[in-house]
Amino acid sequence: MGFFDPYKGFGVTFSTMFKKPTTEQYPEQKKETAPRFHGRHQLNRHPDGLEKCVGCELCAWACPADAIYVEGADNTETERYSPGERYGRVYQINYLRCILCGLCIEACPTRALTMSNDYELADDNRRDLIFTKEQLLAPLAAGMEAPPHPMRLGSSETDYYVRDPDAPLPWQVTDEQRAAAGGSDAGSERPR
């Protein structure tokens, strides 16, 4: 330890004494997050409203904090929640354990799970920090129908994952466009 080391430390303290403090006016003025910020999770939907989650449980296996719990169930012809054979019947994320690392996002084969920019997850009740499937599901957008319902984007699971994302959805194509393209009317029914 040198003779001037204590004075160097005091110099740092003394130089910051006269700087203007940085005050953020939270929650009135919320700070914008980075585009790839890891915040609250979201379970996504297909354009017709079916869930993208197929209940494979890979996200739960990839989670290093053991914060995700998934129970898969089989789709039936009368009750279809996803285009695949299975869907996530129970889906829970425990935010008391979650470290927001994003490994669950990388493990998801269908891009069903993504992370939003929502960072306000604090609560004073531990039970409220276990998010259920209903809290995590993306809201229904215009043209979507709440599951269960039959597949609207095609007759097989492949039609949901291979289709051109910029192509219009079957219920957005007019009869004139369909006749000009020589397409069939299969799957053209608009969701109710």
VEXNU-286653 format. One record per residue (C-alpha): residue number from 1; residue in three letters; y, x, z. Coordinates in nm, 2 decimals. Example, Ala and Ser with C-alpha at 12.3 -4.5 7.8 and 13.67 -1.06 7.14 Angstrom:
BEGIN
{num = 1; residu = Ala; py = -0.45; px = 1.23; pz = 0.78} .
{num = 2; residu = Ser; py = -0.11; px = 1.37; pz = 0.71} .
REM end
This chain:
BEGIN
{num = 1; residu = Met; py = 0.00; px = 0.00; pz = 0.00} .
{num = 2; residu = Gly; py = 0.33; px = 0.14; pz = -0.11} .
{num = 3; residu = Phe; py = 0.66; px = 0.14; pz = 0.07} .
{num = 4; residu = Phe; py = 0.82; px = -0.10; pz = -0.17} .
{num = 5; residu = Asp; py = 0.53; px = -0.36; pz = -0.20} .
{num = 6; residu = Pro; py = 0.67; px = -0.59; pz = 0.07} .
{num = 7; residu = Tyr; py = 1.01; px = -0.59; pz = -0.09} .
{num = 8; residu = Lys; py = 0.86; px = -0.68; pz = -0.43} .
{num = 9; residu = Gly; py = 0.70; px = -0.98; pz = -0.27} .
{num = 10; residu = Phe; py = 1.02; px = -1.09; pz = -0.11} .
{num = 11; residu = Gly; py = 1.19; px = -1.03; pz = -0.45} .
{num = 12; residu = Val; py = 0.97; px = -1.29; pz = -0.61} .
{num = 13; residu = Thr; py = 1.05; px = -1.54; pz = -0.34} .
{num = 14; residu = Phe; py = 1.42; px = -1.47; pz = -0.34} .
{num = 15; residu = Ser; py = 1.44; px = -1.50; pz = -0.72} .
{num = 16; residu = Thr; py = 1.28; px = -1.85; pz = -0.72} .
{num = 17; residu = Met; py = 1.51; px = -1.98; pz = -0.44} .
{num = 18; residu = Phe; py = 1.80; px = -2.04; pz = -0.67} .
{num = 19; residu = Lys; py = 1.61; px = -2.20; pz = -0.96} .
{num = 20; residu = Lys; py = 1.64; px = -2.57; pz = -1.02} .
{num = 21; residu = Pro; py = 1.32; px = -2.75; pz = -0.90} .
{num = 22; residu = Thr; py = 1.11; px = -2.94; pz = -1.16} .
{num = 23; residu = Thr; py = 1.07; px = -3.30; pz = -1.06} .
{num = 24; residu = Glu; py = 0.86; px = -3.54; pz = -1.26} .
{num = 25; residu = Gln; py = 0.94; px = -3.91; pz = -1.23} .
{num = 26; residu = Tyr; py = 0.58; px = -4.03; pz = -1.22} .
{num = 27; residu = Pro; py = 0.48; px = -4.31; pz = -1.25} .
{num = 28; residu = Glu; py = 0.80; px = -4.44; pz = -1.41} .
{num = 29; residu = Gln; py = 0.79; px = -4.17; pz = -1.68} .
{num = 30; residu = Lys; py = 0.43; px = -4.08; pz = -1.77} .
{num = 31; residu = Lys; py = 0.37; px = -3.74; pz = -1.92} .
{num = 32; residu = Glu; py = 0.21; px = -3.74; pz = -2.27} .
{num = 33; residu = Thr; py = -0.13; px = -3.58; pz = -2.27} .
{num = 34; residu = Ala; py = -0.28; px = -3.34; pz = -2.53} .
{num = 35; residu = Pro; py = -0.46; px = -3.52; pz = -2.82} .
{num = 36; residu = Arg; py = -0.80; px = -3.38; pz = -2.70} .
{num = 37; residu = Phe; py = -0.75; px = -3.45; pz = -2.33} .
{num = 38; residu = His; py = -1.07; px = -3.55; pz = -2.15} .
{num = 39; residu = Gly; py = -0.99; px = -3.87; pz = -1.96} .
{num = 40; residu = Arg; py = -1.17; px = -4.20; pz = -1.89} .
{num = 41; residu = His; py = -1.48; px = -4.27; pz = -2.10} .
{num = 42; residu = Gln; py = -1.51; px = -4.55; pz = -2.35} .
{num = 43; residu = Leu; py = -1.81; px = -4.71; pz = -2.51} .
{num = 44; residu = Asn; py = -1.73; px = -4.78; pz = -2.87} .
{num = 45; residu = Arg; py = -1.83; px = -5.07; pz = -3.10} .
{num = 46; residu = His; py = -1.91; px = -5.11; pz = -3.47} .
{num = 47; residu = Pro; py = -1.66; px = -5.30; pz = -3.69} .
{num = 48; residu = Asp; py = -1.86; px = -5.62; pz = -3.65} .
{num = 49; residu = Gly; py = -1.86; px = -5.60; pz = -3.27} .
{num = 50; residu = Leu; py = -2.21; px = -5.46; pz = -3.20} .
{num = 51; residu = Glu; py = -2.23; px = -5.18; pz = -2.95} .
{num = 52; residu = Lys; py = -2.29; px = -4.83; pz = -3.08} .
{num = 53; residu = Cys; py = -2.49; px = -4.73; pz = -2.76} .
{num = 54; residu = Val; py = -2.86; px = -4.74; pz = -2.83} .
{num = 55; residu = Gly; py = -2.97; px = -4.67; pz = -2.47} .
{num = 56; residu = Cys; py = -3.12; px = -4.33; pz = -2.55} .
{num = 57; residu = Glu; py = -3.00; px = -4.19; pz = -2.21} .
{num = 58; residu = Leu; py = -2.91; px = -3.85; pz = -2.36} .
{num = 59; residu = Cys; py = -2.57; px = -3.86; pz = -2.20} .
{num = 60; residu = Ala; py = -2.73; px = -3.90; pz = -1.86} .
{num = 61; residu = Trp; py = -2.96; px = -3.61; pz = -1.93} .
{num = 62; residu = Ala; py = -2.67; px = -3.39; pz = -2.04} .
{num = 63; residu = Cys; py = -2.44; px = -3.47; pz = -1.74} .
{num = 64; residu = Pro; py = -2.44; px = -3.17; pz = -1.51} .
{num = 65; residu = Ala; py = -2.30; px = -3.38; pz = -1.22} .
{num = 66; residu = Asp; py = -2.56; px = -3.66; pz = -1.25} .
{num = 67; residu = Ala; py = -2.27; px = -3.91; pz = -1.28} .
{num = 68; residu = Ile; py = -2.41; px = -4.13; pz = -1.56} .
{num = 69; residu = Tyr; py = -2.68; px = -4.40; pz = -1.52} .
{num = 70; residu = Val; py = -2.83; px = -4.57; pz = -1.82} .
{num = 71; residu = Glu; py = -3.10; px = -4.83; pz = -1.86} .
{num = 72; residu = Gly; py = -3.21; px = -4.91; pz = -2.21} .
{num = 73; residu = Ala; py = -3.36; px = -5.24; pz = -2.32} .
{num = 74; residu = Asp; py = -3.51; px = -5.37; pz = -2.65} .
{num = 75; residu = Asn; py = -3.31; px = -5.58; pz = -2.90} .
{num = 76; residu = Thr; py = -3.47; px = -5.90; pz = -3.02} .
{num = 77; residu = Glu; py = -3.39; px = -6.11; pz = -3.33} .
{num = 78; residu = Thr; py = -3.23; px = -6.38; pz = -3.11} .
{num = 79; residu = Glu; py = -3.04; px = -6.13; pz = -2.89} .
{num = 80; residu = Arg; py = -2.90; px = -5.83; pz = -3.07} .
{num = 81; residu = Tyr; py = -2.65; px = -5.61; pz = -2.90} .
{num = 82; residu = Ser; py = -2.67; px = -5.30; pz = -3.12} .
{num = 83; residu = Pro; py = -2.80; px = -5.23; pz = -3.47} .
{num = 84; residu = Gly; py = -3.09; px = -5.02; pz = -3.34} .
{num = 85; residu = Glu; py = -3.42; px = -5.11; pz = -3.17} .
{num = 86; residu = Arg; py = -3.26; px = -5.06; pz = -2.83} .
{num = 87; residu = Tyr; py = -2.93; px = -5.10; pz = -2.65} .
{num = 88; residu = Gly; py = -2.78; px = -4.99; pz = -2.32} .
{num = 89; residu = Arg; py = -2.85; px = -5.28; pz = -2.09} .
{num = 90; residu = Val; py = -2.70; px = -5.11; pz = -1.78} .
{num = 91; residu = Tyr; py = -2.44; px = -4.83; pz = -1.82} .
{num = 92; residu = Gln; py = -2.26; px = -4.68; pz = -1.52} .
{num = 93; residu = Ile; py = -2.04; px = -4.38; pz = -1.47} .
{num = 94; residu = Asn; py = -1.96; px = -4.26; pz = -1.12} .
{num = 95; residu = Tyr; py = -1.61; px = -4.11; pz = -1.13} .
{num = 96; residu = Leu; py = -1.66; px = -3.97; pz = -0.78} .
{num = 97; residu = Arg; py = -1.91; px = -3.73; pz = -0.93} .
{num = 98; residu = Cys; py = -1.78; px = -3.70; pz = -1.29} .
{num = 99; residu = Ile; py = -1.61; px = -3.36; pz = -1.37} .
{num = 100; residu = Leu; py = -1.48; px = -3.48; pz = -1.71} .
{num = 101; residu = Cys; py = -1.65; px = -3.19; pz = -1.89} .
{num = 102; residu = Gly; py = -1.73; px = -3.39; pz = -2.21} .
{num = 103; residu = Leu; py = -2.10; px = -3.28; pz = -2.23} .
{num = 104; residu = Cys; py = -2.20; px = -3.64; pz = -2.25} .
{num = 105; residu = Ile; py = -1.98; px = -3.69; pz = -2.55} .
{num = 106; residu = Glu; py = -2.15; px = -3.39; pz = -2.73} .
{num = 107; residu = Ala; py = -2.50; px = -3.53; pz = -2.65} .
{num = 108; residu = Cys; py = -2.44; px = -3.88; pz = -2.79} .
{num = 109; residu = Pro; py = -2.61; px = -3.91; pz = -3.13} .
{num = 110; residu = Thr; py = -2.43; px = -4.23; pz = -3.23} .
{num = 111; residu = Arg; py = -2.07; px = -4.14; pz = -3.12} .
{num = 112; residu = Ala; py = -2.09; px = -4.44; pz = -2.89} .
{num = 113; residu = Leu; py = -1.93; px = -4.25; pz = -2.60} .
{num = 114; residu = Thr; py = -1.58; px = -4.10; pz = -2.63} .
{num = 115; residu = Met; py = -1.31; px = -4.00; pz = -2.39} .
{num = 116; residu = Ser; py = -0.97; px = -4.16; pz = -2.39} .
{num = 117; residu = Asn; py = -0.64; px = -4.01; pz = -2.27} .
{num = 118; residu = Asp; py = -0.63; px = -4.24; pz = -1.96} .
{num = 119; residu = Tyr; py = -0.60; px = -4.01; pz = -1.66} .
{num = 120; residu = Glu; py = -0.51; px = -4.26; pz = -1.39} .
{num = 121; residu = Leu; py = -0.85; px = -4.29; pz = -1.22} .
{num = 122; residu = Ala; py = -0.75; px = -4.27; pz = -0.85} .
{num = 123; residu = Asp; py = -0.84; px = -4.55; pz = -0.61} .
{num = 124; residu = Asp; py = -0.87; px = -4.60; pz = -0.24} .
{num = 125; residu = Asn; py = -1.21; px = -4.77; pz = -0.26} .
{num = 126; residu = Arg; py = -1.52; px = -4.57; pz = -0.35} .
{num = 127; residu = Arg; py = -1.70; px = -4.87; pz = -0.49} .
{num = 128; residu = Asp; py = -1.42; px = -4.92; pz = -0.75} .
{num = 129; residu = Leu; py = -1.48; px = -4.57; pz = -0.89} .
{num = 130; residu = Ile; py = -1.82; px = -4.66; pz = -1.03} .
{num = 131; residu = Phe; py = -1.74; px = -4.80; pz = -1.37} .
{num = 132; residu = Thr; py = -1.98; px = -5.05; pz = -1.52} .
{num = 133; residu = Lys; py = -2.06; px = -5.12; pz = -1.89} .
{num = 134; residu = Glu; py = -1.82; px = -5.41; pz = -1.90} .
{num = 135; residu = Gln; py = -1.53; px = -5.18; pz = -1.78} .
{num = 136; residu = Leu; py = -1.63; px = -4.90; pz = -2.03} .
{num = 137; residu = Leu; py = -1.68; px = -5.11; pz = -2.34} .
{num = 138; residu = Ala; py = -1.39; px = -5.10; pz = -2.60} .
{num = 139; residu = Pro; py = -1.21; px = -5.43; pz = -2.63} .
{num = 140; residu = Leu; py = -1.30; px = -5.65; pz = -2.93} .
{num = 141; residu = Ala; py = -1.06; px = -5.60; pz = -3.22} .
{num = 142; residu = Ala; py = -0.96; px = -5.85; pz = -3.49} .
{num = 143; residu = Gly; py = -1.26; px = -5.95; pz = -3.69} .
{num = 144; residu = Met; py = -1.51; px = -5.85; pz = -3.42} .
{num = 145; residu = Glu; py = -1.76; px = -6.09; pz = -3.26} .
{num = 146; residu = Ala; py = -1.89; px = -6.05; pz = -2.91} .
{num = 147; residu = Pro; py = -2.26; px = -5.96; pz = -2.91} .
{num = 148; residu = Pro; py = -2.53; px = -6.08; pz = -2.92} .
{num = 149; residu = His; py = -2.53; px = -6.17; pz = -3.28} .
{num = 150; residu = Pro; py = -2.71; px = -6.07; pz = -3.60} .
{num = 151; residu = Met; py = -2.62; px = -5.75; pz = -3.80} .
{num = 152; residu = Arg; py = -2.32; px = -5.82; pz = -4.03} .
{num = 153; residu = Leu; py = -2.27; px = -5.48; pz = -4.20} .
{num = 154; residu = Gly; py = -2.62; px = -5.47; pz = -4.36} .
{num = 155; residu = Ser; py = -2.98; px = -5.56; pz = -4.30} .
{num = 156; residu = Ser; py = -3.09; px = -5.23; pz = -4.14} .
{num = 157; residu = Glu; py = -2.97; px = -4.98; pz = -3.89} .
{num = 158; residu = Thr; py = -2.91; px = -4.73; pz = -4.17} .
{num = 159; residu = Asp; py = -2.64; px = -4.95; pz = -4.32} .
{num = 160; residu = Tyr; py = -2.43; px = -4.90; pz = -4.00} .
{num = 161; residu = Tyr; py = -2.44; px = -4.52; pz = -4.00} .
{num = 162; residu = Val; py = -2.44; px = -4.44; pz = -4.38} .
{num = 163; residu = Arg; py = -2.16; px = -4.67; pz = -4.50} .
{num = 164; residu = Asp; py = -1.83; px = -4.54; pz = -4.61} .
{num = 165; residu = Pro; py = -1.58; px = -4.58; pz = -4.32} .
{num = 166; residu = Asp; py = -1.29; px = -4.64; pz = -4.57} .
{num = 167; residu = Ala; py = -1.48; px = -4.92; pz = -4.76} .
{num = 168; residu = Pro; py = -1.39; px = -5.28; pz = -4.67} .
{num = 169; residu = Leu; py = -1.61; px = -5.47; pz = -4.44} .
{num = 170; residu = Pro; py = -1.83; px = -5.74; pz = -4.60} .
{num = 171; residu = Trp; py = -1.62; px = -6.02; pz = -4.47} .
{num = 172; residu = Gln; py = -1.30; px = -5.85; pz = -4.60} .
{num = 173; residu = Val; py = -1.42; px = -5.86; pz = -4.96} .
{num = 174; residu = Thr; py = -1.30; px = -6.16; pz = -5.16} .
{num = 175; residu = Asp; py = -1.53; px = -6.36; pz = -5.39} .
{num = 176; residu = Glu; py = -1.34; px = -6.23; pz = -5.70} .
{num = 177; residu = Gln; py = -1.40; px = -5.87; pz = -5.59} .
{num = 178; residu = Arg; py = -1.76; px = -5.94; pz = -5.52} .
{num = 179; residu = Ala; py = -1.81; px = -6.10; pz = -5.86} .
{num = 180; residu = Ala; py = -1.63; px = -5.81; pz = -6.04} .
{num = 181; residu = Ala; py = -1.86; px = -5.56; pz = -5.86} .
{num = 182; residu = Gly; py = -2.17; px = -5.76; pz = -5.93} .
{num = 183; residu = Gly; py = -2.26; px = -5.76; pz = -5.56} .
{num = 184; residu = Ser; py = -2.47; px = -6.02; pz = -5.38} .
{num = 185; residu = Asp; py = -2.36; px = -6.25; pz = -5.11} .
{num = 186; residu = Ala; py = -2.59; px = -6.10; pz = -4.85} .
{num = 187; residu = Gly; py = -2.42; px = -6.02; pz = -4.53} .
{num = 188; residu = Ser; py = -2.08; px = -6.15; pz = -4.65} .
{num = 189; residu = Glu; py = -2.06; px = -6.41; pz = -4.38} .
{num = 190; residu = Arg; py = -1.75; px = -6.36; pz = -4.16} .
{num = 191; residu = Pro; py = -1.82; px = -6.34; pz = -3.79} .
{num = 192; residu = Arg; py = -1.72; px = -6.64; pz = -3.59} .
REM end
